[in-house]
Amino acid sequence: MDLREILLIARRNWLWIVAATLLGVTIGGCATLLTRPTYTSEAQLFVAIQGSGSVQELQQGNTFSQARVQSYVKTVDSPIVLQPAIDSLGLNTTAAELAGRVSASTDINTVLINITATDGSPVRSAAIAQAVADSLIRAVDNLEKPKSGGASPVSLSVIKPAEAPAGPSAPNAKLNLLLGLCVGFALGIAIAVLRSTLDSRIRGEADIRRFTDLPILGGIAFDQDATKKPLLTQAASQSPRAESFRQLRTNLQFAQVTGHGKTVLVTSSVPGEGKSTTATNLAIAISQAGSSVCLIDADLRRPMVNEYLGLDRSAGLTTALVGSADVNDLLQPWGEDSLYVLTSGQIPPNPSELLGSAEMKDLIDRLESAFDLIVIDAPPLLPVTDAAVLSQYVSGVVVVVSAQRVRQNDLEKSLKALELVGSKTLGVILNRLPVRGPDAYAYSYYGEDRSGSNKGKLIRRSKMARNRQFDYSQANADDKISDERAASLFPSGKIGR
């Protein structure tokens, strides 16, 4: 996992990361508020050797005192030092309990002893530190005094008396908040990585690139109104959804679908990915560019094209395949452009056999001789074999992938199914992509700008895009059938038999 993938995971799960970070900071703040404040006071002692004061004696005394300091530090938490301090202050505690609140330390190569005491009261902490320091002085004097009598050769003196601290030593609010921030952020990153590892749903182009090199033909932006108004003609001309289909149309043209192959099959991995609306709107978009298009509803299990376009499906593809009527009499014109629709017809008991029959291949060949492009809406690949069987008769297959719906292993199985039957997969269409965010498709910037400042610029971009499509259509004019010729073919029965 490289840095780019980590950043993508973080962008996708930023809410979890922010929530975990805020939770860590909150816990750190609550711990600070709920912890009883404690105060720490410190007294410092100096250890000296009493001698005549000659240079040699001073040097020997300094070495001796440094060697003894560590022993004095260990003596601080002993009852011989703590009990006199307890008695002098009248504390209601034992030497063992007080030892947990008192500590002593010394720096290397020094004769200084630091005694610290911690208590819930700042005044009492200073009193305890000072009392323990005084008690240590007396204890060392008694311990070091020669048995033969005389003064102790070691002298301890207070060089820094204990003072009541101005603020508590614990809890440390800044440290707790910083610790909570770091732990919360790390927890958020861990949750993000775990969710990304366990969640195999396709979210955007980066997920597809992990296991296939197929081109991304286009990305269709999500539109909440698409369920009520699924057709391209029902959307605003400058909406992200409309521009997505125009870009898809252009990419298909550059893929030479109309130049070297006239039939494209649109399918998906599982139901509900939007393949029918994609196929329908793709046919509409191509017909709007001046091409003659035939849209075939080959989903003989759950046909939807007739519902979107408001057409009758009582007679259609199945009627032509069983020979009950000629295809000339079944094609239904739609809209003001050169778009003709062949609905599914009656649902048969054997869809796979019909779609894989020689009659279906002959029907596609006849339609290819009359139209610039044929768009076929086929069933999903995984539930049934209809699309895989039919894909052998078409020039190319386009797989619709719905973001947040299909999983990676399902898409891999679908692509392998097409590969096994020798189909040519033209690419993938990402459907229902967010307009903004890490998985938004690059072409969604064509959407409307309500601020007004960039509106003219966006309109100019859209006009340039349409001009490019027009130029491309002119470049392929020799391969196209004019609207007049297409109109003369239907319903007069001029399709070659």
C-alpha positions in Angstrom: 0.0 0.0 0.0 1.6 3.2 -1.2 1.1 6.8 0.0 -1.5 7.5 -2.7 -3.7 4.6 -1.5 -3.4 5.7 2.1 -4.4 9.2 1.2 -7.4 7.9 -0.7 -8.5 5.7 2.2 -8.1 8.7 4.5 -10.3 10.9 2.2 -13.0 8.2 2.0 -13.1 7.7 5.8 -12.4 11.2 7.0 -15.5 11.2 9.0 -14.4 8.2 11.0 -10.9 9.7 11.5 -12.3 13.0 12.7 -14.8 11.3 15.0 -12.1 9.1 16.5 -9.8 12.1 16.9 -12.5 14.1 18.6 -13.3 11.1 20.8 -9.7 10.8 21.9 -9.5 14.5 22.7 -12.8 14.3 24.6 -11.6 11.3 26.7 -8.4 13.2 27.4 -10.4 16.3 28.5 -12.7 14.2 30.7 -9.7 12.4 32.3 -8.3 15.8 33.1 -11.5 17.0 34.7 -12.2 13.9 36.6 -8.6 13.4 38.0 -8.0 15.0 41.4 -5.3 17.6 41.2 -2.1 16.9 43.0 0.8 19.2 43.9 4.5 18.5 44.0 7.0 20.4 46.1 10.8 19.9 46.1 13.6 20.5 48.6 17.3 20.3 47.7 20.2 19.2 50.0 23.9 19.6 49.6 26.2 16.8 51.0 29.7 17.9 52.3 32.6 16.3 54.1 33.8 18.1 57.2 37.7 18.3 57.1 40.6 20.6 57.6 40.1 22.2 54.2 43.3 21.3 52.5 43.2 20.6 48.7 43.9 16.9 49.2 41.3 16.5 51.9 38.7 18.4 49.8 39.3 16.2 46.8 39.1 13.0 48.9 36.0 14.3 50.6 34.3 15.1 47.3 34.9 11.6 46.1 33.7 10.2 49.3 30.5 12.3 49.4 29.6 11.3 45.8 29.9 7.7 46.7 27.7 8.1 49.8 25.0 10.2 48.1 23.4 7.2 46.4 23.1 5.5 49.8 21.4 8.6 51.3 18.9 8.7 48.4 17.9 5.1 49.1 17.5 6.0 52.8 14.8 8.6 52.1 11.8 6.2 51.8 12.9 4.2 55.0 10.9 4.5 58.2 14.0 5.9 60.0 13.5 9.1 57.8 9.8 9.1 57.2 8.5 8.3 60.7 10.0 11.4 62.3 8.6 13.5 59.5 5.1 12.0 60.2 5.4 12.7 63.9 6.6 16.3 63.4 3.6 17.1 61.1 1.1 15.0 62.9 0.0 13.2 59.7 -2.5 10.4 59.9 -0.6 8.0 57.7 2.0 5.3 57.9 5.6 5.3 56.7 4.8 2.8 54.0 1.9 5.0 52.7 4.0 8.2 52.8 6.9 6.4 50.9 4.6 6.2 47.9 4.3 10.1 47.9 7.9 10.9 48.6 10.9 10.3 46.3 14.5 11.3 46.2 17.0 11.6 43.3 20.4 12.8 42.5 22.3 13.8 39.4 25.4 11.9 38.3 28.7 13.3 39.6 27.0 15.7 42.0 26.5 15.8 45.7 23.0 17.3 45.5 19.9 15.4 46.7 16.4 16.4 45.5 13.5 15.4 47.7 10.0 15.7 46.2 6.7 15.2 47.9 3.2 14.9 46.3 -0.1 15.7 48.0 -3.5 17.0 47.3 -2.7 20.3 49.1 0.1 22.6 47.9 0.9 23.7 51.4 1.0 20.2 52.8 3.2 19.0 49.9 5.8 21.7 50.8 5.6 20.8 54.5 6.2 17.1 53.8 9.1 17.8 51.5 10.7 20.1 54.1 10.1 17.7 57.0 11.6 14.7 55.1 14.6 16.8 54.2 15.1 17.8 57.8 14.6 14.2 59.0 17.2 12.9 56.4 19.7 15.4 57.8 19.2 14.1 61.3 19.2 10.5 60.2 22.5 10.8 58.2 24.1 12.6 61.1 23.2 9.8 63.5 24.2 7.1 61.0 27.6 8.6 60.1 28.6 9.6 63.6 31.6 7.5 64.8 31.0 4.9 67.5 34.0 6.2 69.3 32.3 9.5 69.6 32.7 12.9 68.0 31.0 14.7 65.2 29.8 13.1 61.9 32.2 13.5 59.0 29.3 14.2 56.7 27.2 17.3 56.7 23.9 17.7 54.9 22.4 21.2 54.5 19.3 22.6 52.8 20.2 24.8 49.9 16.7 25.0 48.4 13.8 25.0 50.9 10.5 23.5 49.8 7.8 26.0 48.7 4.1 25.6 48.0 3.7 25.2 44.3 1.6 27.7 42.4 -0.2 25.1 40.2 -0.9 21.4 40.3 1.6 19.0 38.8 -1.1 16.6 37.8 -3.2 16.2 35.8 -1.4 17.7 32.9 -4.2 19.1 30.7 -2.0 19.8 27.7 -0.4 16.4 27.8 -3.7 14.6 28.2 -5.3 16.4 25.3 -2.3 15.9 23.1 -2.2 12.2 24.0 -5.9 11.9 23.4 -5.4 13.6 20.0 -2.6 11.3 18.9 -4.3 8.1 20.1 -7.7 9.1 18.6 -6.1 10.0 15.3 -4.2 6.7 15.2 -7.4 4.8 16.1 -9.2 6.6 13.3 -6.5 5.7 10.7 -6.7 2.1 12.0 -10.5 2.0 11.6 -10.2 3.5 8.1 -7.7 0.9 7.0 -9.8 -1.9 8.5 -12.9 -0.7 6.8 -11.1 -0.4 3.5 -9.7 -3.9 3.8 -13.0 -5.5 4.8 -15.2 -3.5 2.4 -14.6 -4.7 -1.2 -17.3 -2.6 -2.8 -16.2 -0.6 -5.9 -16.3 3.1 -5.0 -14.4 4.7 -7.8 -11.8 4.4 -10.6 -9.0 3.6 -8.2 -10.7 0.4 -7.1 -11.1 -0.8 -10.7 -7.5 -0.1 -11.5 -6.4 -2.6 -8.9 -7.4 -5.6 -10.9 -8.1 -4.6 -14.5 -6.5 -2.4 -17.2 -9.8 -1.9 -19.1 -10.4 1.8 -20.0 -12.9 3.8 -18.0 -15.2 5.0 -20.8 -17.0 7.5 -18.6 -18.4 8.3 -15.2 -22.0 9.2 -14.7 -22.7 11.5 -11.8 -25.3 10.6 -9.2 -28.5 12.6 -9.5 -31.3 12.2 -7.0 -33.9 13.1 -9.6 -32.7 10.3 -11.9 -35.2 7.9 -10.3 -38.1 10.1 -11.3 -36.6 11.5 -14.4 -34.2 8.8 -15.8 -33.9 10.1 -19.4 -31.2 12.3 -20.6 -33.8 14.6 -22.2 -35.4 15.2 -18.9 -32.2 16.6 -17.3 -30.9 20.1 -17.6 -28.6 20.4 -20.6 -25.7 21.6 -18.5 -26.2 19.2 -15.6 -23.4 16.9 -14.5 -25.5 13.9 -15.6 -26.0 15.3 -19.1 -22.4 16.1 -19.5 -21.4 12.7 -18.3 -23.3 11.0 -21.2 -21.9 13.4 -23.7 -18.4 12.5 -22.5 -19.3 8.8 -22.7 -20.5 9.3 -26.3 -17.3 11.0 -27.2 -15.1 8.3 -25.6 -17.1 5.6 -27.5 -16.5 7.4 -30.7 -12.8 7.6 -30.0 -12.8 3.9 -29.2 -14.0 3.6 -32.8 -17.2 1.8 -31.9 -19.0 3.5 -34.8 -16.1 3.1 -37.2 -15.2 -0.6 -36.9 -18.1 -2.1 -35.1 -21.7 -1.1 -35.1 -23.1 -3.0 -32.2 -22.4 -2.4 -28.5 -23.8 -4.5 -25.7 -24.4 -2.8 -22.4 -24.5 -5.1 -19.3 -23.6 -5.2 -15.6 -22.5 -7.6 -13.0 -25.6 -7.7 -10.8 -29.1 -6.2 -11.1 -29.8 -2.6 -10.0 -26.6 -1.0 -11.4 -28.4 1.2 -13.8 -27.5 -0.6 -17.1 -30.9 0.0 -18.7 -30.9 3.7 -18.1 -27.3 3.9 -19.2 -28.0 2.0 -22.5 -31.1 4.2 -23.1 -29.4 7.5 -22.4 -26.4 6.4 -24.4 -28.6 5.7 -27.4 -30.3 9.1 -27.0 -27.0 10.9 -26.7 -25.5 9.3 -29.8 -28.7 10.0 -31.8 -28.5 13.7 -30.7 -25.1 13.9 -32.4 -26.7 13.1 -35.8 -26.2 9.3 -35.9 -28.9 6.8 -36.6 -29.3 4.5 -33.6 -31.2 1.4 -32.9 -31.8 0.5 -29.2 -32.7 -3.1 -28.5 -34.1 -4.3 -25.2 -32.6 -7.7 -25.0 -33.3 -8.1 -21.2 -35.9 -10.8 -21.7 -36.3 -11.3 -18.0 -36.9 -7.8 -16.6 -37.3 -5.4 -19.6 -37.3 -1.8 -18.6 -36.6 0.2 -21.8 -40.2 0.4 -22.8 -41.1 1.8 -19.4 -38.5 4.5 -19.6 -39.4 5.6 -23.2 -43.2 5.0 -22.8 -43.4 2.4 -25.6 -45.5 -0.7 -26.1 -43.6 -4.0 -25.7 -46.3 -6.4 -26.6 -44.5 -7.0 -29.8 -40.7 -6.7 -30.1 -37.5 -8.7 -30.1 -39.0 -12.0 -29.2 -41.7 -11.5 -31.9 -39.0 -11.0 -34.5 -36.9 -14.0 -33.3 -39.8 -16.5 -33.5 -40.8 -15.2 -36.9 -44.2 -13.8 -36.0 -43.4 -10.4 -37.6 -40.7 -8.7 -39.5 -38.4 -6.4 -37.7 -39.4 -3.5 -40.0 -42.8 -3.6 -38.5 -41.6 -3.8 -34.9 -39.1 -0.9 -34.8 -40.6 2.1 -33.0 -39.3 5.7 -33.6 -38.7 7.8 -30.6 -37.9 11.5 -30.2 -37.0 14.0 -32.8 -33.7 12.4 -33.7 -32.9 9.2 -35.6 -33.5 6.8 -32.7 -35.5 3.6 -33.3 -36.3 1.2 -30.5 -36.9 -2.5 -30.6 -38.6 -3.4 -27.3 -38.3 -6.9 -25.7 -41.7 -8.2 -26.7 -43.3 -11.0 -24.7 -41.1 -12.6 -22.0 -40.2 -16.1 -23.2 -39.5 -19.2 -21.1 -36.1 -19.7 -22.8 -34.3 -16.3 -23.0 -30.8 -17.7 -23.3 -31.7 -20.0 -26.2 -33.4 -17.2 -28.1 -30.5 -14.7 -27.6 -28.0 -17.3 -28.7 -29.8 -18.4 -31.7 -28.8 -17.9 -35.4 -31.9 -15.8 -35.8 -30.5 -13.3 -33.3 -27.3 -13.1 -35.2 -29.0 -12.6 -38.5 -31.2 -9.8 -36.9 -28.1 -8.0 -35.7 -26.5 -8.2 -39.1 -29.6 -6.8 -40.8 -29.8 -3.9 -38.4 -26.1 -3.1 -38.7 -26.6 -2.6 -42.5 -29.2 0.1 -41.8 -28.0 1.9 -38.7 -24.8 3.7 -37.6 -24.9 2.1 -34.2 -26.9 -0.5 -32.4 -27.1 -0.4 -28.6 -28.3 -3.6 -26.8 -29.5 -3.6 -23.2 -28.6 -7.1 -21.9 -29.3 -8.8 -18.6 -26.7 -8.8 -15.8 -23.8 -11.3 -16.2 -23.7 -13.1 -12.9 -27.4 -14.1 -12.4 -27.9 -15.5 -15.9 -25.8 -16.4 -19.0 -27.9 -14.3 -21.5 -25.4 -11.4 -21.8 -22.4 -13.8 -22.1 -24.1 -15.7 -24.9 -25.3 -12.6 -26.7 -21.8 -10.9 -26.4 -20.4 -13.3 -29.1 -22.6 -11.6 -31.7 -21.7 -7.9 -31.0 -18.7 -5.7 -31.8 -18.0 -4.9 -28.1 -19.3 -5.0 -24.6 -19.6 -2.2 -22.1 -19.9 -3.1 -18.4 -21.8 -0.7 -16.1 -20.4 -0.6 -12.6 -22.5 1.1 -9.9 -20.5 2.8 -7.2 -21.1 1.5 -3.7 -23.2 -1.4 -5.0 -21.1 -4.0 -6.8 -18.2 -5.7 -5.1 -14.8 -6.3 -6.5 -15.0 -10.1 -6.8 -18.4 -9.8 -8.6 -16.9 -7.5 -11.2 -13.9 -9.8 -11.6 -16.2 -12.8 -12.2 -18.1 -10.8 -14.8 -15.0 -9.8 -16.7 -13.7 -13.3 -16.6 -17.1 -14.6 -17.9 -16.8 -12.3 -20.9 -13.2 -13.3 -21.4 -14.1 -17.0 -21.4 -16.5 -16.6 -24.3 -14.0 -14.5 -26.3 -16.0 -11.3 -26.1 -14.3 -7.9 -26.7 -14.8 -5.7 -23.7 -14.6 -2.1 -24.7 -14.4 -0.7 -21.2 -16.2 0.1 -18.0 -18.8 2.8 -17.2 -18.8 4.0 -13.6 -22.4 4.8 -12.6 -23.8 6.8 -9.7 -20.6 8.5 -8.8 -20.6 11.4 -6.3 -20.3 14.8 -7.8 -17.7 15.8 -5.1 -15.2 13.9 -3.0 -12.3 11.5 -3.6 -14.3 9.2 -5.9 -15.9 12.0 -8.0 -15.2 11.4 -11.7 -12.9 13.9 -13.4 -15.6 15.1 -15.9 -18.1 16.1 -13.3 -16.8 19.7 -13.4 -19.0 20.3 -16.3 -21.9 20.8 -13.9 -23.8 24.1 -13.3 -22.1 26.8 -11.3 -24.8 28.7 -9.4 -22.4 31.4 -8.3 -22.6 33.0 -11.8 -18.9 33.9 -11.9 -17.9 30.8 -13.9 -21.1 30.3 -15.7 -19.9 31.8 -19.0 -16.7 29.7 -18.9 -18.7 26.5 -18.3 -21.0 27.3 -21.2 -18.1 27.9 -23.5 -16.6 24.6 -22.4 -19.8 22.8 -23.2 -20.0 24.4 -26.6 -16.4 23.4 -27.3 -17.2 19.8 -26.4 -20.2 19.8 -28.7 -18.2 21.3 -31.5 -15.6 18.6 -31.1 -18.3 15.9 -31.3 -19.7 17.6 -34.4 -16.3 17.7 -36.0 -15.8 14.0 -35.3 -19.2 13.2 -36.7 -18.3 15.1 -39.9 -15.1 13.1 -40.1 -17.1 9.9 -40.1 -19.8 11.2 -42.4 -18.9 8.6 -45.1 -19.8 5.8 -42.7 -23.1 7.3 -41.6 -26.6 7.0 -42.9 -28.4 10.2 -43.3 -31.6 10.9 -41.5 -33.5 10.9 -44.8 -32.3 7.5 -45.7 -33.1 6.1 -42.3 -36.6 7.6 -42.5 -37.0 6.0 -45.8 -36.3 2.5 -44.4 -39.0 2.4 -41.8 -41.6 1.2 -41.9 -41.5 0.5 -45.6 -39.6 -2.8 -45.1 -36.3 -1.8 -46.8 -34.0 -3.6 -44.3 -32.0 -6.2 -46.1 -33.2 -9.7 -45.7 
